[in-house]
Amino acid sequence: MTALPVLVQNIQTVPIVYLDLETTGLTPAAGDRVCEIAMLRVYQGRVEHQFTTLINPQRLLNPRAAEVNGISADMLVGAPTFAMVLPQVLQLLRDAVIIAHNAAFDQAFLLHELALSGYPPPANRVLDTLSLARRLVQASSYSLHALAASLHLPEPSHRAMSDVLALKALFEYLVLLMAEHQIVTIEQVFTYQQGIFTKAATAEPPPLITQALHEGRCLRIVYVSRGTPAGTDRLVRPIELIQQKNGLFLRAYCYLRHDLRMFALHKIESMELV
């Protein structure tokens, strides 16, 4: 029997890694680092492996971040650095779709940690339960804690593995809702997350951006802005397309700024896959 192409497979039949990171602060570009990681790898409904550990961030924690996640400097004494756990992290991510809540945050930190260790961006596709929930659920707040409470799901505690278990329950709930709209394949779920199923999406994205999103690849672009009318060369990793009133935008991790950025598609002069 011929295997189905990956993009047309049912989302429940591919390896999934639920990911949550606790960090020393909010901005990797400002030097913030990962201080805890949790990963749960699931294949066809069965948990294959789970991994969680505190991480020595090699810097002080922001007091506000420590207040939220309850992690203290004393707890991190003797913990491995991120570079030490990278082989295990990459093995768990192999051939998997990553699921995270407010995925851009976790993805920015993961890419930053990989870059610090000299690793290229992983090719994994990423699904964001925050983006999906906003399209599927009516709620007063879309934080993981608020959604878990309102949907009567296991509630997170701002520690990585607790949040991962809440994340898994939320995604499984959203998968059922998407199935009611005949959104079941990987391709359909990613398209839906990007907002291309909505009436607001009036412009077709360039094929290279679509390919980069589907294959988890980077783009080298020349981007024109008011401050740089001649254009600047940038290496970016596309995350999602966002339709706004003034046009279609690409949210991507920018390696020039080492941070997430929004790029208006009409200001991208040229692009090539990397």
PyMOL commands that set and color helices and strands:
alter all, ss='L'
color gray80, all
select helices_A, chain A and resi 6-8+11-13+28-30+63-69+74-76+82-93+103-116+129-136+144-150+160-180+186-193+207-215+265-267
alter helices_A, ss='H'
color red, helices_A
select strands_A, chain A and resi 16-23+34-43+46-54+97-100+126-128+219-223+232-244+247-254+259-264+268-273
alter strands_A, ss='S'
color yellow, strands_A
deselect
rebuild
show_as cartoon
